[in-house]
Amino acid sequence: MRPVYVLGVGMTKFGKYIEKSLKELSFEATWNAIHDSGVRPSEVEMAFFANAYAGLITGQESIRGQTVFREIGLMGIPIFNIENACASGSSAFHLAHLAVASGKVEVALALGAEKLFCGDLNKSLHALSTSSDLEIEGRMGMLFAGIYSMRVRNHMERYGVTREQLAKVAVKNHDHGALNPYAQYRNRVSVDEVLESRMIADPITLLMTCPMGDGAAAVIVGSEDVLSRIKQPAVRVAATVLQTAKISTIGDRSIVERTAKEAYDEAGIGPKEVSVAEVHDAVAPVELLLYEQLGFCKPGESGHWIDEGVTWIGGSLPVNPSGGLSSKGHPAGATGLAQITELVWHLRGEAGERQTEPIPKVALAENGGGNVAGETAAVAVHILVRE
Amino acid sequence: MKEWVPEVPDTLGVNQGEIRLIGSECPLCRRVYFPARKICPDCLDDNRPMKTKILSDSGRIYSFSVAQVAPPGFKVPHVQAYVDLEEGVRLFTLLVKYGDVKKLRAGLPVKLVIGEVGENDEGKKRLNYCFRPIFEED
């Protein structure tokens, strides 16, 4: 396998776009990425299209990618349709990387797009609920917010994490989102506002949850040869790992821990070397568990981390400088690629008002999707290094 | 008793006249799975079929959640839990007859409850399983 570099990134602002189609969102993100990279559009040899719910939202169940790339104008190349619930974007990135790493192509594109707002809330909620095993957990009455609430509650009981500390994660991510022109929510919130917002699944309140959203993000990867011809700085994909839930018994390591360990081994980099991260805060408090599962801090330390400002922009390890899912928004298929886009901007020093300083060298993304047997169905961890 | 089907496939069986949770045990590593698996995902040996295992009808709450929203067809509050059984299984379930939600906590003992959720097209009862907490004063 040869080294692979991120050549270009692009995205749309995340938000509610009743009037825009999946094709229009995809068009904007892809052409942004092409222009950002400086590669000629005809150099893209293979494309992966990540989307989770179009089959249920618009009815376009099959050949989703071919329909959006028709609009984008890139045709006559292999196009693959990738679905892994909320980890679809990461899965597409992983495959685009493989296509270049294997030597099969010089330039590959991963595009993720999602439209969840369709004017029928029940339809959107139904679509989201299909990211579980409908025959088993679906009939058992599994609710995603409840699963997150159980994980967080368990952590509170074990380590004494407080409700204020949970709320601070939402405050931080809203603070970051306020600085991000691509974020769905640009407003700041206070700890009291978070705690006093509507209870969803104790201790998760409304302002801790991510909004429903529309949007698209695209990432172009390529070989060292192509990189040497363009003007962008070298951001190398040091690791990209996609893992799947195992049928778990008591005492098993979490899927995030397993995936992260593989990624650190692949990169030859430890968690202490990471200087900026984007993680899957579908509900903000889960971010605390992720600090520990990703090895950023020891078990039980995450509450102190948020109190001490470690993960705020300006802290020693900013997490979710984009605002994360809870503020930037979470158009499922686009999320994993928007994480990569944000991190590449930080590594290049192009993140504007929310730039992490000093300009980081090592960045980590963690993206999860779906639920099977009580565990996240698919988790991806990527590590990017500026050379 | 009228004929019945489990609402969640392959989760319920009869043991000495009682409806109980059934799982499967790997003959090699002895791990127990619920719902039952055809193949042990650790040993991956399809020559050694998994054994049906009647599971305990009591366990302890590992974690729980009181949600003010519920999936279609379920009531609010939606109280879900992970319950640990002595066989080493951690299962997802809903809690019923919990009384005051403020009294719920991790570690509480719970007992299996079989409930009826309707009838299928053939007139058979559809049965699901839940757990109810056992408080000290019970």
Interface residues (C-beta under 8 A of the other chain):
Chain A: H126 S129 E135 I136 E137 G138 R139 M140 G141 M142 L143 A145 G146 I147 S149 M150 R151 R153 N154 E157 R198 M199 I200 A201 D202 K246 I247 S248 T249 I250 G374
Chain B: E7 V8 P9 R31 V32 Y33 P35 R37 P41 Y62 S63 F64 S65 V66 A67 Q68 V69 A70 P71 P72 F74 H78 Q80 A81 Y82 D84 G88 V89 R90 F92 T93 L94 R105 A106 N128
